[in-house]
Amino acid sequence: MSLSDLIRGKPVSVAVATATPATSATSATSATRQTAGTGTVATVATVAVAKTAKAPPEKWPAWRLHFPDGESLDVSFCPAFARADALSDYPHAIKAEPTPERLQRAATEAEARELHGLIEAVYGGETDADKAEALNAALKDPAGALRCYRAILKARNT
């Protein structure tokens, strides 16, 4: 990766790079070296910092939790959870990292029936096409959709 790529903002895997050259204006020697007639602090200093990697957002919809035995577990949250919240729900986990994509699996018959009922309850006044679209999306991530729609109905009933 060249410096011009960093300046242009091209994505790289390096987190932070820092360069700090410093020289004395009155001497060609190092700014921190004590010499006759110069101080120990640079009179001219430049600092260049290049940030290339972004931290994950505070809240994330899916986390990979790691446990002391080396096992890991992918968990989805709706609404999105902060890292600390995800770890507090799984007290034996020692680390949590955001997962870029939710794992998908086919819904069971029971999950499909429950999702259909939940979507009817949440989107009762919407068109059949809108409900079908919501159900289609929910069936692609049944565990996450069930958690989300249950939370919506619980919030409405409290």
N, C-alpha and C positions, 0 to 999 in steps of 0.2 A: 504494500500500500504506500503510495507516494504522498508527500506533503500536499500536493495539489489536490489529490483525491480527498484528503481530510478537510481542506479548506472549502471544497465544493460541497461538502456534506454527504459524500457517498458513505453508505453503511459499511462499517468494519467491525471486527470482533474485539478490538482494543477498547478498554473502558476509558482511560484517561491518559494523556501524555503531557508531560510538563517539562519545559526547558527554562533554565534560569541562568543565562550568562551575565556576569557582572564584572565590570572593570572600573578602575579609578580614572577619573577625567584627567588627573595630573600625572598619572604614571601608567606605564604599560604593564605593570605587575598586577597580580591578582588583587582584587578589591578587599579581600579579607586578610591579606598578608601585610604585616607591619613592616614598612620600609621608611627610610628617612624622608620626612616631608609629606608623608601621606597618612591618612587615618585608617582605621580598620573597617570603616563602613563605606560601601561604594557610593560614589557621587552620581554614577550612571548605572542603572540596572534595567534590564528588560525581562519580562516574564511572559511566556507564551503558553497558553493552556488550550488544548484541543479536546473537547468532549465529543465523543462519537456514539456512545451507547446511552440509550434512554432507560431509566429505571421503569419497572413495570408500574402501572397505575396503582393507586392506593387500594382500590377494590377490584376484584377479578372474579369472573363467574365460575372458573374451574381451577382447582389446586391439586397438585400431586403432593401427597403427604408421605413423609419418610419416617420409618420406625426404627428403633434400636436394633431389631433383629435383621435389618437389611431389606425388609419388605417395604413396598410402597403401595399407595392406594390413590386412585384418581377420584376426586369428588367434585360434583357440580353444586353451585349454590344459586338460589334465586330469592331475593335479589343478590347481586354480587357481594362477596365478603372480602374484608380486609384480611391480610395474612394472620394477624393476631386472633381475629374471630374464628378463622378456619382452624387454627391450632387449639383454640379453647374448646371447640366442639369435639376435638380428638386429642384429649390430654396426654395420650401416650406417644403422639407424634413428636419428633424432634426437629423436623424441618418441613417447610412448605414452600413450594415453588409454583408459580403460575403455569398452567398448561395451555399451550397455544390453541388447541382444538379440543372440543369435547369428544369423548369416545362415543360412538354410535352403535346401537344394537337394535334389533327388531323388538317391538313391544309384544308382550304376551297378550293373549285374548282378554284376560282380566284387566290388564293395564289399558288396553285399547277401549274397553267398555267404560272404565272409570274416566279416562281422558275425554271420551265423547260426552259423558254426563257433566264433567267439570266445565268443558267448553260451552255446553248448552247453558249452564248456570252463569258463567262469566259473560258470554256474548249472546245472551238470550234475545236481545233486540236487533241483532245484526242480520245481514242477509245470509242465506244458505251458502253462498259462494265464500263469504268471509269466514264462516264457521268451518267450512271444508278446508280452507287454506290454513286456518289455525290448527285444525286436527292433523293435517298432513305434516306441518312443521313439528307438532308435538310428538307424533309417532316416530320422528327421526331421532329424538332424544327423550324417550319415555320417562326415564328416572328424573331428569331435570325438569321436564314439563309437569310431571305429577307434583314435584316439590313446589314448583312455581305456582301452579293453579290452586293447589291446596292452601298455599300462603295467601294468595289473593282472596280466596273465599273466607279464610279465617280472619283476615284484616277487615273485610266487609261486615262480618258478623260480630265484631267486638266493638 
